[in-house]
Amino acid sequence: MTPKLYMNEVSPAVRAVLMTAKALNITLDLKEVNFQEGEHLSPKYLKLNPQHTIPTLDDKGLIIWDSHAIIAYLVGKYGEHDSFYPKDIEKRAVVDQRLHFDSGLISHILKEIMNPIIYGASMDTSHDFYEKTIRIYDLVETFLVDSWIAGNYLSIADFSLIASISTLNIIIPIDPLKYTRIVRWLHRSEKETFYDANRKGLDKIRNCIQYDYVQVQDRICKV
Ligand SMILES: N[C@@H](CCC(=O)N[C@@H](CS)C(=O)NCC(=O)O)C(=O)O
């Protein structure tokens, strides 16, 4: 049975899973969750995922949420090789560090940005999004000493961070002169087949948001 993915492609976390599935060449049964109708808060969805987040995976009754857990699971379960999430403990530690960076630092900022888009809620502009995002760009630039985010091989940490950074780039554009490695990494990614799974959701967000991030508070988007 094809694993089901509860999703909405505007979510960066969902797009990380879609890119992983594309890179692994596996098919997921996509179930779109309508946030504006509160589907994620319905008793049925809460039974599946009491934290009411997307993405949520249902693989023959095994329910997993949080994109980072899902993508690691998909590689272990369906990958023909382990290179996207190496079994080598030292390599894996670097991939894990990048994943925790995405999960611990970026996810939180993205959620504050995404909630107004998916719920139509107003954005609290007192948050220092600009400073926080620039700090993230500074750090990601330092990670990129090789072609990919965890070294000279593509990994699930790339899928997570590509989804996040390409989304932040819409809100606070990346300075190409200051962040040359990030820009090269994004361009390199865009040429890969897996990146197709990032495009549609990213375009939807781009259409919702004016380039000035402050204006997000005045926009209510149907996603
Ligand atoms: N760290 C989580 C973040 C998931 C998340 O917060 N998703 C947002 C959409 S971008 C969501 O489901 N928000 C609805 C809610 O929290 O009620 C992951 O990587 O899966």
PDBQT file of the ligand as one rigid body, heavy atoms in Angstrom, charges set to zero:
ROOT
HETATM    1  N1  LIG A 301       8.905  20.978  12.705  1.00  0.00    +0.000 N 
HETATM    2  C1  LIG A 301       7.699  20.569  12.032  1.00  0.00    +0.000 C 
HETATM    3  C2  LIG A 301       6.922  21.807  11.599  1.00  0.00    +0.000 C 
HETATM    4  C3  LIG A 301       5.562  21.431  11.068  1.00  0.00    +0.000 C 
HETATM    5  C4  LIG A 301       4.649  22.650  11.057  1.00  0.00    +0.000 C 
HETATM    6  O1  LIG A 301       4.656  23.470  11.981  1.00  0.00    +0.000 OA
HETATM    7  N2  LIG A 301       3.841  22.756  10.002  1.00  0.00    +0.000 N 
HETATM    8  C5  LIG A 301       2.936  23.885   9.920  1.00  0.00    +0.000 C 
HETATM    9  C6  LIG A 301       2.719  24.254   8.460  1.00  0.00    +0.000 C 
HETATM   10  S1  LIG A 301       4.160  24.981   7.782  1.00  0.00    +0.000 SA
HETATM   11  C7  LIG A 301       1.613  23.467  10.526  1.00  0.00    +0.000 C 
HETATM   12  O2  LIG A 301       1.221  22.329  10.414  1.00  0.00    +0.000 OA
HETATM   13  N3  LIG A 301       0.921  24.402  11.170  1.00  0.00    +0.000 N 
HETATM   14  C8  LIG A 301      -0.381  24.161  11.710  1.00  0.00    +0.000 C 
HETATM   15  C9  LIG A 301      -0.414  24.046  13.188  1.00  0.00    +0.000 C 
HETATM   16  O3  LIG A 301       0.631  23.993  13.840  1.00  0.00    +0.000 OA
HETATM   17  O4  LIG A 301      -1.541  24.040  13.704  1.00  0.00    +0.000 OA
HETATM   18  C10 LIG A 301       8.036  19.689  10.824  1.00  0.00    +0.000 C 
HETATM   19  O5  LIG A 301       9.172  19.791  10.343  1.00  0.00    +0.000 OA
HETATM   20  O6  LIG A 301       7.192  18.890  10.390  1.00  0.00    +0.000 OA
ENDROOT
TORSDOF 0
